[in-house]
Amino acid sequence: PRADLARIKGDSGSKVWLVLASDFQCPACKYWHETVSAELVRDYVATGKVRFAYVNFPLSQHQNSRPAAEAAMCAGAQGKFWEVQDGVFKAQEQWATAPDATLLFRQIALAAGVDTAAWNQCLIDDVMLPIIEADYQRGVAGGVNETPSFFVGSSMISGGAPASRFRPLLDAAIAQAGGGNR
């Protein structure tokens, strides 16, 4: 449960959600993370208007996307999902084609302040695989067929869209919710 909650940012009273279905090995996901995410978090999440959730959608053509998701989710069990998520995206070119990216993921987790003994055990025991698979199945059921994909209420945005594409949807959802909070 802690890992599941660790990948949600924002005021728990906000009625408006921005849900991201993403693959850590997806170049478009990395690009969106580096160019758009901070602006939306600053303007909508940090202000308490919107809750932001990361949902794993590891694509089968990316050999290390599932291990990257496990690495981030195991860090999430220690409350360090977002720190490891940042590090994993930042180092994507280094691990994307590695035969075994675990050592690099461990370095990222260590730099984020994760207890690596507990993190290692989480990976060994495949603790997060059921959550990752459930995320993927929810994405498929919701119509996700590419990454990144986003949900704002009943609207879906596919691809690495700019912040200007999200603002009207978020603003309308906030207005409809009566300001976004309780």
HELIX and SHEET records of a PDB file:
HELIX    1   1 ARG A    2  ALA A    6  1                                   5    
HELIX    2   2 PRO A   27  TRP A   32  1                                   6    
HELIX    3   3 HIS A   33  SER A   37  3                                   5    
HELIX    4   4 ALA A   38  LEU A   40  1                                   3    
HELIX    5   5 VAL A   41  VAL A   45  3                                   5    
HELIX    6   6 SER A   65  GLY A   76  1                                  12    
HELIX    7   7 PHE A   81  LYS A   90  1                                  10    
HELIX    8   8 GLN A   92  TRP A   95  1                                   4    
HELIX    9   9 THR A  102  ALA A  111  1                                  10    
HELIX   10  10 THR A  116  ILE A  124  1                                   9    
HELIX   11  11 LEU A  129  ALA A  141  1                                  13    
HELIX   12  12 ALA A  163  GLN A  176  1                                  14    
SHEET    1   A 5 ILE A   8  LYS A   9  0                                        
SHEET    2   A 5 VAL A  50  ASN A  56 -1                                        
SHEET    3   A 5 VAL A  16  SER A  22  1                                        
SHEET    4   A 5 SER A 149  VAL A 152 -1                                        
SHEET    5   A 5 SER A 155  SER A 158 -1                                        
END                                                                             
